[in-house]
């Protein structure tokens, strides 16, 4: 390396008068930042979805084993229990963003026809071709039940909202558990 090259390398990035280093950095910095934000946003959203699915399984287990009695189960109590479990990753208005549907079905085949769709930014529950309202009505011992939990996860990075959002600027997280209650005392 000659003297000029060594002097230039010593002064580094800020002394390069040609500007090519600055231009190259500027061209690469924006895509790199976008990629980093996209990865972070996706990872946090995925973690939120997994926490919600685990909490939904826990609530379903308590219902299945009779730890939560039908008389004590309300929409508010189920939502509060789920939000308490999600507090590790969700802050603020969890109860407002959360919707739950818990109901008894005559057979597992009937439960399998339960679905949902998004219409004008609203979640619409369907059973076959009929729409139905959200409700919380757990069954007694040895009945078949389904718990569905919906959470409108906020997209935090504005420039990713268009790509990630699927309901009113948010990403819809969904968890569902179908089971038969154990033969507990009602």
ABEGO torsion letter per residue (X at the ends): XBAAAAAAAAAEAAABAAGAAAAAAAAAAAAAAAAAAAAAAAAAAAAAAAAAAAAAAAAAAAAAAGABBAAABBAAAAAAAAAAAAAAABBEBAAAABBBBBBBBABAAAAAABBBBBBGGBBBBBBEABBBBBBBBBBBBGBBBBBBBBBBBBBABAAAAAAABABGGBBBBBBBBBBBBBBBBX
